Amino acid sequence: MILSVSMTRKYELMVIMIPTYDASKESDVKKMLETLVGDTLRVKDVTVHGKKELAYEINKHKEGIYIFCTLEGMAKIADIENRVKLGTDVIRYLLTVTE
């Protein structure tokens, strides 16, 4: 018996961007996320939650723009995190694998 194994995983990524980031156009945000996560993942859905006050100051920022997206593909978590950390406009991020 041969089992069919899907090689794609689903990820959820929450990113907090600097408050001066222009998130008015969802297509621009999606392009930014695509360059941020690389070629091995596909950005499925993007939701911009807008500018919100942070619970505590991070890198002298009191506000941030919250962006939530779902990703699909096959990549190592460490590779994704390294690419997101290089984003100069990213204050914080949270990456989870959904099954």
N, C-alpha and C positions, 0 to 999 in steps of 0.2 A: 504494500500500500504506500503510495507516494502522497505526502502532504504538500499542499500548496502554501507556501509561506510568502506573505506580502513583505516586500523589502522597504516599504515606506512606513514612516512613523508620522504621527501628528504631534505637533508642539504648540504650545501657547506662549506668547511672548508679550510681557507688559513692559513698556519702556516709558521712562519719565525723561522728557526732553527739557532743555533750558527754556525759560519763559519767553525768550525773544524769538524762538523758533516759529516760523510761519507754517501753521498746520491748517490753513484755510482750505486748501485744495487736497482732497483725498487722493487724487491721482499722484500728486507730488509726494505725499506721505508714503504711498505704496512704493514708488520708485526708490525713495530713500531707504525704506525697509529692505527692498530687494538687493540694493547694493550693500546694505549693512549685514545681511545674513549670508550672502554669497550665492553661488550658482547651483549648489546642491539642494537648496530648499526653494519651495514655491510658496509665495505669500497668497493665502486663500482669502481671508477676510480681514479688513482693517476697520477699527472703530476708534475714532478720536473722541476722547471724553472731555477734552478741553483743558483750560488752565485751572488748576486747583492749588490751594495752599498746602504746603508740605507740613507734616507733623513736626518736623524739626529742620533747621537750616542745614543744607547740604552744599558744600563748596560756595558759600555765600549766597545761595539761592533760597528764597523763602517760598517761591511758587515754582510749579513745573507743569508741563503739558503732558497729560497722560494719554498714551496710545496703546491699544490692545490689538494684537493680531494673532491669527492662527496660521501655522506653517505646516507644510507637508513635504516629505522627502526623506532622504537618508543621509544623516551626517552625525558626526560625533558631537556630543554636547560641548566638550571642551573647545572644539573648533568654532562652534557657533558663539560661545561666550567670548572667546578671544577676539572675534571679529566685532562683536557688539561693544566690547570694551574700547576698541580703537575709535569708535564714533565720538567725535569731539563734542557734539551737542547732547550726548546722552549723560544724564545725571545718575540714574539708577535703572536697573532692569531686573526682571524676574523671568526665568525660562523654565517651563515645566513640560514634561512629556506626558501626553494623554494616551490612553490605551483604549 
